[in-house]
Amino acid sequence: SGGMPSGHAAVAFALATAIFFISGSGLLTLMALVLAGLVGQSRLEGGLHTPMEVAAGGALGVAVMAGLFWLMQ
């Protein structure tokens, strides 16, 4: 019922990707990824999205943010 892809997952994983590029810290990146994963899990447990919608949102968020950082080089 939440639509394809999950916007919440996209934003969460985009932010985790930005943290990866900005901080360069493995621990901080891991913490951000765990939080992004929890966002995805909450969308699944709430019955708002299917696993495919959450995965697509996560992939979209990572791809867009990585693309933005690549363009800013």
Predicted model as a PDB file, atoms N, CA, C, CB and O in Angstrom, pLDDT in the B-factor column:
MODEL        1                                                                  
ATOM      1  N   SER A   1       0.814  -1.203   0.000  1.00 70.00           N  
ATOM      2  CA  SER A   1       0.000   0.000   0.000  1.00 70.00           C  
ATOM      3  C   SER A   1       0.853   1.260   0.000  1.00 70.00           C  
ATOM      4  CB  SER A   1      -0.923   0.002   1.195  1.00 70.00           C  
ATOM      5  O   SER A   1       0.346   2.354  -0.250  1.00 70.00           O  
ATOM      6  N   GLY A   2       2.140   1.114   0.278  1.00 75.00           N  
ATOM      7  CA  GLY A   2       3.008   2.288   0.363  1.00 75.00           C  
ATOM      8  C   GLY A   2       3.555   2.754  -0.972  1.00 75.00           C  
ATOM      9  O   GLY A   2       4.061   3.872  -1.072  1.00 75.00           O  
ATOM     10  N   GLY A   3       3.466   1.929  -1.992  1.00 84.00           N  
ATOM     11  CA  GLY A   3       3.953   2.330  -3.303  1.00 84.00           C  
ATOM     12  C   GLY A   3       5.350   1.827  -3.592  1.00 84.00           C  
ATOM     13  O   GLY A   3       6.067   1.363  -2.706  1.00 84.00           O  
ATOM     14  N   MET A   4       5.710   1.933  -4.842  1.00 91.00           N  
ATOM     15  CA  MET A   4       7.005   1.446  -5.325  1.00 91.00           C  
ATOM     16  C   MET A   4       7.809   2.613  -5.833  1.00 91.00           C  
ATOM     17  CB  MET A   4       6.835   0.381  -6.433  1.00 91.00           C  
ATOM     18  O   MET A   4       7.302   3.341  -6.686  1.00 91.00           O  
ATOM     19  N   PRO A   5       8.990   2.845  -5.391  1.00 94.00           N  
ATOM     20  CA  PRO A   5       9.718   2.202  -4.298  1.00 94.00           C  
ATOM     21  C   PRO A   5       9.393   2.879  -2.972  1.00 94.00           C  
ATOM     22  CB  PRO A   5      11.235   2.240  -4.559  1.00 94.00           C  
ATOM     23  O   PRO A   5       8.656   3.865  -2.937  1.00 94.00           O  
ATOM     24  N   SER A   6       9.935   2.357  -1.897  1.00 95.00           N  
ATOM     25  CA  SER A   6       9.728   2.954  -0.585  1.00 95.00           C  
ATOM     26  C   SER A   6      10.547   4.235  -0.467  1.00 95.00           C  
ATOM     27  CB  SER A   6      10.106   1.960   0.537  1.00 95.00           C  
ATOM     28  O   SER A   6      11.777   4.207  -0.503  1.00 95.00           O  
ATOM     29  N   GLY A   7       9.854   5.341  -0.328  1.00 94.00           N  
ATOM     30  CA  GLY A   7      10.530   6.626  -0.183  1.00 94.00           C  
ATOM     31  C   GLY A   7      11.309   6.727   1.121  1.00 94.00           C  
ATOM     32  O   GLY A   7      12.394   7.306   1.163  1.00 94.00           O  
ATOM     33  N   HIS A   8      10.749   6.161   2.182  1.00 95.00           N  
ATOM     34  CA  HIS A   8      11.446   6.187   3.465  1.00 95.00           C  
ATOM     35  C   HIS A   8      12.770   5.427   3.384  1.00 95.00           C  
ATOM     36  CB  HIS A   8      10.559   5.591   4.566  1.00 95.00           C  
ATOM     37  O   HIS A   8      13.792   5.904   3.876  1.00 95.00           O  
ATOM     38  N   ALA A   9      12.751   4.267   2.776  1.00 97.00           N  
ATOM     39  CA  ALA A   9      13.982   3.490   2.628  1.00 97.00           C  
ATOM     40  C   ALA A   9      14.971   4.230   1.732  1.00 97.00           C  
ATOM     41  CB  ALA A   9      13.678   2.092   2.049  1.00 97.00           C  
ATOM     42  O   ALA A   9      16.172   4.224   2.002  1.00 97.00           O  
ATOM     43  N   ALA A  10      14.484   4.861   0.681  1.00 97.00           N  
ATOM     44  CA  ALA A  10      15.364   5.602  -0.220  1.00 97.00           C  
ATOM     45  C   ALA A  10      16.082   6.725   0.513  1.00 97.00           C  
ATOM     46  CB  ALA A  10      14.570   6.170  -1.396  1.00 97.00           C  
ATOM     47  O   ALA A  10      17.291   6.896   0.358  1.00 97.00           O  
ATOM     48  N   VAL A  11      15.348   7.485   1.307  1.00 97.00           N  
ATOM     49  CA  VAL A  11      15.957   8.594   2.049  1.00 97.00           C  
ATOM     50  C   VAL A  11      16.936   8.066   3.097  1.00 97.00           C  
ATOM     51  CB  VAL A  11      14.870   9.458   2.723  1.00 97.00           C  
ATOM     52  O   VAL A  11      18.032   8.606   3.243  1.00 97.00           O  
ATOM     53  N   ALA A  12      16.554   7.021   3.824  1.00 98.00           N  
ATOM     54  CA  ALA A  12      17.422   6.470   4.867  1.00 98.00           C  
ATOM     55  C   ALA A  12      18.734   5.961   4.282  1.00 98.00           C  
ATOM     56  CB  ALA A  12      16.708   5.339   5.612  1.00 98.00           C  
ATOM     57  O   ALA A  12      19.803   6.232   4.830  1.00 98.00           O  
ATOM     58  N   PHE A  13      18.661   5.229   3.180  1.00 98.00           N  
ATOM     59  CA  PHE A  13      19.888   4.696   2.586  1.00 98.00           C  
ATOM     60  C   PHE A  13      20.684   5.776   1.864  1.00 98.00           C  
ATOM     61  CB  PHE A  13      19.556   3.568   1.620  1.00 98.00           C  
ATOM     62  O   PHE A  13      21.906   5.674   1.765  1.00 98.00           O  
ATOM     63  N   ALA A  14      20.018   6.803   1.359  1.00 98.00           N  
ATOM     64  CA  ALA A  14      20.737   7.937   0.768  1.00 98.00           C  
ATOM     65  C   ALA A  14      21.540   8.660   1.841  1.00 98.00           C  
ATOM     66  CB  ALA A  14      19.754   8.916   0.079  1.00 98.00           C  
ATOM     67  O   ALA A  14      22.690   9.034   1.610  1.00 98.00           O  
ATOM     68  N   LEU A  15      20.942   8.857   3.011  1.00 98.00           N  
ATOM     69  CA  LEU A  15      21.663   9.501   4.103  1.00 98.00           C  
ATOM     70  C   LEU A  15      22.834   8.645   4.580  1.00 98.00           C  
ATOM     71  CB  LEU A  15      20.716   9.785   5.265  1.00 98.00           C  
ATOM     72  O   LEU A  15      23.906   9.174   4.875  1.00 98.00           O  
ATOM     73  N   ALA A  16      22.642   7.336   4.659  1.00 98.00           N  
ATOM     74  CA  ALA A  16      23.740   6.449   5.050  1.00 98.00           C  
ATOM     75  C   ALA A  16      24.878   6.527   4.035  1.00 98.00           C  
ATOM     76  CB  ALA A  16      23.242   4.994   5.182  1.00 98.00           C  
ATOM     77  O   ALA A  16      26.050   6.492   4.410  1.00 98.00           O  
ATOM     78  N   THR A  17      24.539   6.631   2.766  1.00 97.00           N  
ATOM     79  CA  THR A  17      25.556   6.750   1.721  1.00 97.00           C  
ATOM     80  C   THR A  17      26.305   8.070   1.843  1.00 97.00           C  
ATOM     81  CB  THR A  17      24.915   6.632   0.331  1.00 97.00           C  
ATOM     82  O   THR A  17      27.525   8.110   1.685  1.00 97.00           O  
ATOM     83  N   ALA A  18      25.583   9.148   2.121  1.00 97.00           N  
ATOM     84  CA  ALA A  18      26.230  10.450   2.311  1.00 97.00           C  
ATOM     85  C   ALA A  18      27.174  10.410   3.504  1.00 97.00           C  
ATOM     86  CB  ALA A  18      25.178  11.557   2.504  1.00 97.00           C  
ATOM     87  O   ALA A  18      28.271  10.966   3.450  1.00 97.00           O  
ATOM     88  N   ILE A  19      26.756   9.757   4.578  1.00 97.00           N  
ATOM     89  CA  ILE A  19      27.616   9.624   5.753  1.00 97.00           C  
ATOM     90  C   ILE A  19      28.886   8.864   5.395  1.00 97.00           C  
ATOM     91  CB  ILE A  19      26.870   8.910   6.897  1.00 97.00           C  
ATOM     92  O   ILE A  19      29.970   9.210   5.864  1.00 97.00           O  
ATOM     93  N   PHE A  20      28.761   7.830   4.567  1.00 97.00           N  
ATOM     94  CA  PHE A  20      29.928   7.077   4.110  1.00 97.00           C  
ATOM     95  C   PHE A  20      30.916   7.985   3.387  1.00 97.00           C  
ATOM     96  CB  PHE A  20      29.497   5.928   3.190  1.00 97.00           C  
ATOM     97  O   PHE A  20      32.112   7.955   3.673  1.00 97.00           O  
ATOM     98  N   PHE A  21      30.421   8.791   2.452  1.00 96.00           N  
ATOM     99  CA  PHE A  21      31.312   9.637   1.656  1.00 96.00           C  
ATOM    100  C   PHE A  21      31.889  10.797   2.463  1.00 96.00           C  
ATOM    101  CB  PHE A  21      30.569  10.177   0.451  1.00 96.00           C  
ATOM    102  O   PHE A  21      33.041  11.180   2.256  1.00 96.00           O  
ATOM    103  N   ILE A  22      31.104  11.358   3.376  1.00 96.00           N  
ATOM    104  CA  ILE A  22      31.562  12.529   4.116  1.00 96.00           C  
ATOM    105  C   ILE A  22      32.482  12.152   5.270  1.00 96.00           C  
ATOM    106  CB  ILE A  22      30.376  13.309   4.641  1.00 96.00           C  
ATOM    107  O   ILE A  22      33.511  12.793   5.482  1.00 96.00           O  
ATOM    108  N   SER A  23      32.115  11.117   6.013  1.00 95.00           N  
ATOM    109  CA  SER A  23      32.868  10.812   7.231  1.00 95.00           C  
ATOM    110  C   SER A  23      34.109   9.968   6.969  1.00 95.00           C  
ATOM    111  CB  SER A  23      31.980  10.099   8.214  1.00 95.00           C  
ATOM    112  O   SER A  23      35.154  10.194   7.578  1.00 95.00           O  
ATOM    113  N   GLY A  24      34.000   9.005   6.075  1.00 88.00           N  
ATOM    114  CA  GLY A  24      35.108   8.094   5.854  1.00 88.00           C  
ATOM    115  C   GLY A  24      35.334   7.135   7.016  1.00 88.00           C  
ATOM    116  O   GLY A  24      36.322   6.400   7.036  1.00 88.00           O  
ATOM    117  N   SER A  25      34.422   7.142   7.980  1.00 93.00           N  
ATOM    118  CA  SER A  25      34.535   6.295   9.155  1.00 93.00           C  
ATOM    119  C   SER A  25      33.721   5.023   8.965  1.00 93.00           C  
ATOM    120  CB  SER A  25      34.075   7.047  10.411  1.00 93.00           C  
ATOM    121  O   SER A  25      32.521   5.075   8.696  1.00 93.00           O  
ATOM    122  N   GLY A  26      34.384   3.882   9.108  1.00 94.00           N  
ATOM    123  CA  GLY A  26      33.693   2.616   8.963  1.00 94.00           C  
ATOM    124  C   GLY A  26      32.637   2.409  10.036  1.00 94.00           C  
ATOM    125  O   GLY A  26      31.545   1.917   9.750  1.00 94.00           O  
ATOM    126  N   LEU A  27      32.959   2.785  11.276  1.00 97.00           N  
ATOM    127  CA  LEU A  27      32.012   2.614  12.380  1.00 97.00           C  
ATOM    128  C   LEU A  27      30.785   3.491  12.201  1.00 97.00           C  
ATOM    129  CB  LEU A  27      32.684   2.929  13.711  1.00 97.00           C  
ATOM    130  O   LEU A  27      29.657   3.036  12.390  1.00 97.00           O  
ATOM    131  N   LEU A  28      31.002   4.744  11.839  1.00 97.00           N  
ATOM    132  CA  LEU A  28      29.878   5.656  11.635  1.00 97.00           C  
ATOM    133  C   LEU A  28      29.011   5.196  10.472  1.00 97.00           C  
ATOM    134  CB  LEU A  28      30.382   7.083  11.386  1.00 97.00           C  
ATOM    135  O   LEU A  28      27.785   5.277  10.546  1.00 97.00           O  
ATOM    136  N   THR A  29      29.625   4.719   9.411  1.00 97.00           N  
ATOM    137  CA  THR A  29      28.883   4.201   8.269  1.00 97.00           C  
ATOM    138  C   THR A  29      28.077   2.972   8.655  1.00 97.00           C  
ATOM    139  CB  THR A  29      29.832   3.868   7.123  1.00 97.00           C  
ATOM    140  O   THR A  29      26.923   2.831   8.250  1.00 97.00           O  
ATOM    141  N   LEU A  30      28.678   2.082   9.437  1.00 97.00           N  
ATOM    142  CA  LEU A  30      27.961   0.895   9.897  1.00 97.00           C  
ATOM    143  C   LEU A  30      26.745   1.271  10.735  1.00 97.00           C  
ATOM    144  CB  LEU A  30      28.891  -0.008  10.703  1.00 97.00           C  
ATOM    145  O   LEU A  30      25.673   0.686  10.581  1.00 97.00           O  
ATOM    146  N   MET A  31      26.914   2.243  11.617  1.00 98.00           N  
ATOM    147  CA  MET A  31      25.788   2.687  12.439  1.00 98.00           C  
ATOM    148  C   MET A  31      24.676   3.275  11.580  1.00 98.00           C  
ATOM    149  CB  MET A  31      26.253   3.718  13.468  1.00 98.00           C  
ATOM    150  O   MET A  31      23.497   3.033  11.837  1.00 98.00           O  
ATOM    151  N   ALA A  32      25.046   4.049  10.557  1.00 98.00           N  
ATOM    152  CA  ALA A  32      24.050   4.640   9.664  1.00 98.00           C  
ATOM    153  C   ALA A  32      23.321   3.565   8.862  1.00 98.00           C  
ATOM    154  CB  ALA A  32      24.714   5.645   8.715  1.00 98.00           C  
ATOM    155  O   ALA A  32      22.116   3.661   8.630  1.00 98.00           O  
ATOM    156  N   LEU A  33      24.061   2.541   8.441  1.00 97.00           N  
ATOM    157  CA  LEU A  33      23.433   1.450   7.694  1.00 97.00           C  
ATOM    158  C   LEU A  33      22.482   0.642   8.567  1.00 97.00           C  
ATOM    159  CB  LEU A  33      24.498   0.533   7.107  1.00 97.00           C  
ATOM    160  O   LEU A  33      21.431   0.198   8.103  1.00 97.00           O  
ATOM    161  N   VAL A  34      22.850   0.453   9.828  1.00 98.00           N  
ATOM    162  CA  VAL A  34      21.957  -0.250  10.753  1.00 98.00           C  
ATOM    163  C   VAL A  34      20.662   0.540  10.923  1.00 98.00           C  
ATOM    164  CB  VAL A  34      22.645  -0.466  12.128  1.00 98.00           C  
ATOM    165  O   VAL A  34      19.573  -0.033  10.895  1.00 98.00           O  
ATOM    166  N   LEU A  35      20.779   1.840  11.096  1.00 98.00           N  
ATOM    167  CA  LEU A  35      19.579   2.671  11.232  1.00 98.00           C  
ATOM    168  C   LEU A  35      18.736   2.648   9.963  1.00 98.00           C  
ATOM    169  CB  LEU A  35      19.965   4.109  11.571  1.00 98.00           C  
ATOM    170  O   LEU A  35      17.509   2.592  10.037  1.00 98.00           O  
ATOM    171  N   ALA A  36      19.382   2.690   8.800  1.00 98.00           N  
ATOM    172  CA  ALA A  36      18.644   2.606   7.542  1.00 98.00           C  
ATOM    173  C   ALA A  36      17.933   1.262   7.425  1.00 98.00           C  
ATOM    174  CB  ALA A  36      19.588   2.815   6.347  1.00 98.00           C  
ATOM    175  O   ALA A  36      16.795   1.187   6.964  1.00 98.00           O  
ATOM    176  N   GLY A  37      18.613   0.216   7.844  1.00 97.00           N  
ATOM    177  CA  GLY A  37      17.988  -1.104   7.848  1.00 97.00           C  
ATOM    178  C   GLY A  37      16.774  -1.165   8.757  1.00 97.00           C  
ATOM    179  O   GLY A  37      15.780  -1.817   8.435  1.00 97.00           O  
ATOM    180  N   LEU A  38      16.856  -0.480   9.900  1.00 97.00           N  
ATOM    181  CA  LEU A  38      15.715  -0.435  10.812  1.00 97.00           C  
ATOM    182  C   LEU A  38      14.536   0.326  10.209  1.00 97.00           C  
ATOM    183  CB  LEU A  38      16.124   0.206  12.132  1.00 97.00           C  
ATOM    184  O   LEU A  38      13.379  -0.015  10.458  1.00 97.00           O  
ATOM    185  N   VAL A  39      14.828   1.344   9.425  1.00 97.00           N  
ATOM    186  CA  VAL A  39      13.748   2.050   8.721  1.00 97.00           C  
ATOM    187  C   VAL A  39      13.057   1.087   7.764  1.00 97.00           C  
ATOM    188  CB  VAL A  39      14.297   3.289   7.948  1.00 97.00           C  
ATOM    189  O   VAL A  39      11.828   1.017   7.722  1.00 97.00           O  
ATOM    190  N   GLY A  40      13.854   0.344   6.997  1.00 96.00           N  
ATOM    191  CA  GLY A  40      13.280  -0.640   6.080  1.00 96.00           C  
ATOM    192  C   GLY A  40      12.469  -1.694   6.809  1.00 96.00           C  
ATOM    193  O   GLY A  40      11.384  -2.073   6.367  1.00 96.00           O  
ATOM    194  N   GLN A  41      12.998  -2.166   7.927  1.00 97.00           N  
ATOM    195  CA  GLN A  41      12.302  -3.183   8.711  1.00 97.00           C  
ATOM    196  C   GLN A  41      10.972  -2.648   9.228  1.00 97.00           C  
ATOM    197  CB  GLN A  41      13.177  -3.651   9.883  1.00 97.00           C  
ATOM    198  O   GLN A  41       9.974  -3.368   9.240  1.00 97.00           O  
ATOM    199  N   SER A  42      10.955  -1.398   9.652  1.00 96.00           N  
ATOM    200  CA  SER A  42       9.706  -0.831  10.177  1.00 96.00           C  
ATOM    201  C   SER A  42       8.647  -0.729   9.083  1.00 96.00           C  
ATOM    202  CB  SER A  42       9.963   0.556  10.792  1.00 96.00           C  
ATOM    203  O   SER A  42       7.456  -0.882   9.352  1.00 96.00           O  
ATOM    204  N   ARG A  43       9.080  -0.470   7.848  1.00 95.00           N  
ATOM    205  CA  ARG A  43       8.128  -0.392   6.735  1.00 95.00           C  
ATOM    206  C   ARG A  43       7.546  -1.772   6.437  1.00 95.00           C  
ATOM    207  CB  ARG A  43       8.810   0.186   5.471  1.00 95.00           C  
ATOM    208  O   ARG A  43       6.373  -1.901   6.087  1.00 95.00           O  
ATOM    209  N   LEU A  44       8.385  -2.803   6.582  1.00 95.00           N  
ATOM    210  CA  LEU A  44       7.919  -4.178   6.361  1.00 95.00           C  
ATOM    211  C   LEU A  44       6.987  -4.632   7.483  1.00 95.00           C  
ATOM    212  CB  LEU A  44       9.115  -5.137   6.252  1.00 95.00           C  
ATOM    213  O   LEU A  44       5.914  -5.175   7.225  1.00 95.00           O  
ATOM    214  N   GLU A  45       7.405  -4.405   8.726  1.00 95.00           N  
ATOM    215  CA  GLU A  45       6.601  -4.857   9.861  1.00 95.00           C  
ATOM    216  C   GLU A  45       5.260  -4.128   9.940  1.00 95.00           C  
ATOM    217  CB  GLU A  45       7.372  -4.657  11.158  1.00 95.00           C  
ATOM    218  O   GLU A  45       4.267  -4.685  10.410  1.00 95.00           O  
ATOM    219  N   GLY A  46       5.242  -2.891   9.480  1.00 93.00           N  
ATOM    220  CA  GLY A  46       3.992  -2.135   9.476  1.00 93.00           C  
ATOM    221  C   GLY A  46       3.063  -2.552   8.350  1.00 93.00           C  
ATOM    222  O   GLY A  46       1.921  -2.098   8.282  1.00 93.00           O  
ATOM    223  N   GLY A  47       3.549  -3.414   7.468  1.00 91.00           N  
ATOM    224  CA  GLY A  47       2.737  -3.865   6.343  1.00 91.00           C  
ATOM    225  C   GLY A  47       2.554  -2.800   5.279  1.00 91.00           C  
ATOM    226  O   GLY A  47       1.640  -2.886   4.458  1.00 91.00           O  
ATOM    227  N   LEU A  48       3.420  -1.796   5.290  1.00 91.00           N  
ATOM    228  CA  LEU A  48       3.287  -0.687   4.349  1.00 91.00           C  
ATOM    229  C   LEU A  48       3.977  -0.957   3.017  1.00 91.00           C  
ATOM    230  CB  LEU A  48       3.846   0.571   4.959  1.00 91.00           C  
ATOM    231  O   LEU A  48       3.617  -0.377   1.993  1.00 91.00           O  
ATOM    232  N   HIS A  49       4.969  -1.842   3.039  1.00 95.00           N  
ATOM    233  CA  HIS A  49       5.728  -2.151   1.829  1.00 95.00           C  
ATOM    234  C   HIS A  49       6.063  -3.631   1.790  1.00 95.00           C  
ATOM    235  CB  HIS A  49       7.014  -1.308   1.757  1.00 95.00           C  
ATOM    236  O   HIS A  49       6.078  -4.317   2.812  1.00 95.00           O  
ATOM    237  N   THR A  50       6.331  -4.103   0.578  1.00 93.00           N  
ATOM    238  CA  THR A  50       6.834  -5.455   0.377  1.00 93.00           C  
ATOM    239  C   THR A  50       8.367  -5.402   0.436  1.00 93.00           C  
ATOM    240  CB  THR A  50       6.331  -6.055  -0.993  1.00 93.00           C  
ATOM    241  O   THR A  50       8.951  -4.324   0.327  1.00 93.00           O  
ATOM    242  N   PRO A  51       9.013  -6.549   0.608  1.00 95.00           N  
ATOM    243  CA  PRO A  51      10.483  -6.551   0.593  1.00 95.00           C  
ATOM    244  C   PRO A  51      11.064  -5.972  -0.699  1.00 95.00           C  
ATOM    245  CB  PRO A  51      10.998  -7.967   0.788  1.00 95.00           C  
ATOM    246  O   PRO A  51      12.098  -5.305  -0.666  1.00 95.00           O  
ATOM    247  N   MET A  52      10.416  -6.220  -1.824  1.00 96.00           N  
ATOM    248  CA  MET A  52      10.906  -5.684  -3.099  1.00 96.00           C  
ATOM    249  C   MET A  52      10.832  -4.151  -3.126  1.00 96.00           C  
ATOM    250  CB  MET A  52      10.093  -6.270  -4.269  1.00 96.00           C  
ATOM    251  O   MET A  52      11.735  -3.498  -3.650  1.00 96.00           O  
ATOM    252  N   GLU A  53       9.786  -3.590  -2.575  1.00 96.00           N  
ATOM    253  CA  GLU A  53       9.645  -2.132  -2.549  1.00 96.00           C  
ATOM    254  C   GLU A  53      10.700  -1.492  -1.657  1.00 96.00           C  
ATOM    255  CB  GLU A  53       8.247  -1.738  -2.069  1.00 96.00           C  
ATOM    256  O   GLU A  53      11.251  -0.445  -1.994  1.00 96.00           O  
ATOM    257  N   VAL A  54      10.981  -2.124  -0.513  1.00 97.00           N  
ATOM    258  CA  VAL A  54      12.003  -1.602   0.394  1.00 97.00           C  
ATOM    259  C   VAL A  54      13.385  -1.736  -0.243  1.00 97.00           C  
ATOM    260  CB  VAL A  54      11.960  -2.342   1.754  1.00 97.00           C  
ATOM    261  O   VAL A  54      14.190  -0.807  -0.175  1.00 97.00           O  
ATOM    262  N   ALA A  55      13.664  -2.878  -0.858  1.00 97.00           N  
ATOM    263  CA  ALA A  55      14.961  -3.078  -1.509  1.00 97.00           C  
ATOM    264  C   ALA A  55      15.156  -2.094  -2.661  1.00 97.00           C  
ATOM    265  CB  ALA A  55      15.085  -4.522  -2.022  1.00 97.00           C  
ATOM    266  O   ALA A  55      16.247  -1.553  -2.842  1.00 97.00           O  
ATOM    267  N   ALA A  56      14.104  -1.864  -3.435  1.00 97.00           N  
ATOM    268  CA  ALA A  56      14.190  -0.908  -4.542  1.00 97.00           C  
ATOM    269  C   ALA A  56      14.430   0.504  -4.017  1.00 97.00           C  
ATOM    270  CB  ALA A  56      12.905  -0.947  -5.390  1.00 97.00           C  
ATOM    271  O   ALA A  56      15.212   1.261  -4.591  1.00 97.00           O  
ATOM    272  N   GLY A  57      13.759   0.851  -2.929  1.00 97.00           N  
ATOM    273  CA  GLY A  57      13.981   2.165  -2.332  1.00 97.00           C  
ATOM    274  C   GLY A  57      15.401   2.320  -1.831  1.00 97.00           C  
ATOM    275  O   GLY A  57      16.031   3.355  -2.048  1.00 97.00           O  
ATOM    276  N   GLY A  58      15.911   1.295  -1.160  1.00 97.00           N  
ATOM    277  CA  GLY A  58      17.282   1.346  -0.668  1.00 97.00           C  
ATOM    278  C   GLY A  58      18.291   1.472  -1.801  1.00 97.00           C  
ATOM    279  O   GLY A  58      19.226   2.269  -1.727  1.00 97.00           O  
ATOM    280  N   ALA A  59      18.095   0.684  -2.840  1.00 98.00           N  
ATOM    281  CA  ALA A  59      19.005   0.739  -3.993  1.00 98.00           C  
ATOM    282  C   ALA A  59      18.936   2.098  -4.686  1.00 98.00           C  
ATOM    283  CB  ALA A  59      18.668  -0.379  -4.997  1.00 98.00           C  
ATOM    284  O   ALA A  59      19.958   2.641  -5.107  1.00 98.00           O  
ATOM    285  N   LEU A  60      17.741   2.635  -4.799  1.00 98.00           N  
ATOM    286  CA  LEU A  60      17.575   3.948  -5.425  1.00 98.00           C  
ATOM    287  C   LEU A  60      18.283   5.025  -4.610  1.00 98.00           C  
ATOM    288  CB  LEU A  60      16.081   4.291  -5.577  1.00 98.00           C  
ATOM    289  O   LEU A  60      18.965   5.885  -5.166  1.00 98.00           O  
ATOM    290  N   GLY A  61      18.118   4.974  -3.292  1.00 98.00           N  
ATOM    291  CA  GLY A  61      18.761   5.960  -2.433  1.00 98.00           C  
ATOM    292  C   GLY A  61      20.276   5.919  -2.537  1.00 98.00           C  
ATOM    293  O   GLY A  61      20.926   6.959  -2.638  1.00 98.00           O  
ATOM    294  N   VAL A  62      20.835   4.720  -2.511  1.00 98.00           N  
ATOM    295  CA  VAL A  62      22.295   4.572  -2.633  1.00 98.00           C  
ATOM    296  C   VAL A  62      22.759   5.070  -4.001  1.00 98.00           C  
ATOM    297  CB  VAL A  62      22.721   3.089  -2.425  1.00 98.00           C  
ATOM    298  O   VAL A  62      23.742   5.805  -4.094  1.00 98.00           O  
ATOM    299  N   ALA A  63      22.063   4.676  -5.051  1.00 98.00           N  
ATOM    300  CA  ALA A  63      22.479   5.046  -6.413  1.00 98.00           C  
ATOM    301  C   ALA A  63      22.421   6.560  -6.638  1.00 98.00           C  
ATOM    302  CB  ALA A  63      21.592   4.337  -7.444  1.00 98.00           C  
ATOM    303  O   ALA A  63      23.339   7.145  -7.213  1.00 98.00           O  
ATOM    304  N   VAL A  64      21.350   7.178  -6.186  1.00 98.00           N  
ATOM    305  CA  VAL A  64      21.212   8.626  -6.396  1.00 98.00           C  
ATOM    306  C   VAL A  64      22.273   9.383  -5.611  1.00 98.00           C  
ATOM    307  CB  VAL A  64      19.803   9.106  -5.983  1.00 98.00           C  
ATOM    308  O   VAL A  64      22.909  10.290  -6.148  1.00 98.00           O  
ATOM    309  N   MET A  65      22.470   9.025  -4.358  1.00 98.00           N  
ATOM    310  CA  MET A  65      23.453   9.751  -3.547  1.00 98.00           C  
ATOM    311  C   MET A  65      24.869   9.507  -4.042  1.00 98.00           C  
ATOM    312  CB  MET A  65      23.339   9.343  -2.080  1.00 98.00           C  
ATOM    313  O   MET A  65      25.670  10.441  -4.096  1.00 98.00           O  
ATOM    314  N   ALA A  66      25.196   8.267  -4.404  1.00 98.00           N  
ATOM    315  CA  ALA A  66      26.527   7.990  -4.953  1.00 98.00           C  
ATOM    316  C   ALA A  66      26.731   8.753  -6.258  1.00 98.00           C  
ATOM    317  CB  ALA A  66      26.717   6.473  -5.184  1.00 98.00           C  
ATOM    318  O   ALA A  66      27.819   9.267  -6.515  1.00 98.00           O  
ATOM    319  N   GLY A  67      25.692   8.826  -7.076  1.00 98.00           N  
ATOM    320  CA  GLY A  67      25.777   9.600  -8.317  1.00 98.00           C  
ATOM    321  C   GLY A  67      26.005  11.074  -8.057  1.00 98.00           C  
ATOM    322  O   GLY A  67      26.782  11.715  -8.764  1.00 98.00           O  
ATOM    323  N   LEU A  68      25.341  11.617  -7.055  1.00 97.00           N  
ATOM    324  CA  LEU A  68      25.545  13.032  -6.719  1.00 97.00           C  
ATOM    325  C   LEU A  68      26.971  13.285  -6.253  1.00 97.00           C  
ATOM    326  CB  LEU A  68      24.556  13.474  -5.634  1.00 97.00           C  
ATOM    327  O   LEU A  68      27.591  14.269  -6.658  1.00 97.00           O  
ATOM    328  N   PHE A  69      27.491  12.417  -5.417  1.00 96.00           N  
ATOM    329  CA  PHE A  69      28.880  12.592  -4.960  1.00 96.00           C  
ATOM    330  C   PHE A  69      29.857  12.411  -6.117  1.00 96.00           C  
ATOM    331  CB  PHE A  69      29.212  11.592  -3.829  1.00 96.00           C  
ATOM    332  O   PHE A  69      30.886  13.085  -6.167  1.00 96.00           O  
ATOM    333  N   TRP A  70      29.548  11.514  -7.042  1.00 97.00           N  
ATOM    334  CA  TRP A  70      30.413  11.318  -8.206  1.00 97.00           C  
ATOM    335  C   TRP A  70      30.416  12.584  -9.076  1.00 97.00           C  
ATOM    336  CB  TRP A  70      29.945  10.085  -9.035  1.00 97.00           C  
ATOM    337  O   TRP A  70      31.462  12.986  -9.585  1.00 97.00           O  
ATOM    338  N   LEU A  71      29.243  13.210  -9.244  1.00 96.00           N  
ATOM    339  CA  LEU A  71      29.158  14.439 -10.046  1.00 96.00           C  
ATOM    340  C   LEU A  71      29.870  15.612  -9.386  1.00 96.00           C  
ATOM    341  CB  LEU A  71      27.704  14.802 -10.290  1.00 96.00           C  
ATOM    342  O   LEU A  71      30.360  16.507 -10.074  1.00 96.00           O  
ATOM    343  N   MET A  72      29.930  15.614  -8.065  1.00 94.00           N  
ATOM    344  CA  MET A  72      30.560  16.739  -7.341  1.00 94.00           C  
ATOM    345  C   MET A  72      32.077  16.650  -7.297  1.00 94.00           C  
ATOM    346  CB  MET A  72      30.031  16.801  -5.927  1.00 94.00           C  
ATOM    347  O   MET A  72      32.725  17.569  -6.796  1.00 94.00           O  
ATOM    348  N   GLN A  73      32.655  15.586  -7.798  1.00 88.00           N  
ATOM    349  CA  GLN A  73      34.118  15.440  -7.779  1.00 88.00           C  
ATOM    350  C   GLN A  73      34.766  16.482  -8.647  1.00 88.00           C  
ATOM    351  CB  GLN A  73      34.536  14.047  -8.243  1.00 88.00           C  
ATOM    352  O   GLN A  73      35.991  16.519  -8.757  1.00 88.00           O  
TER     353      GLN A  73                                                      
ENDMDL                                                                          
END                                                                             
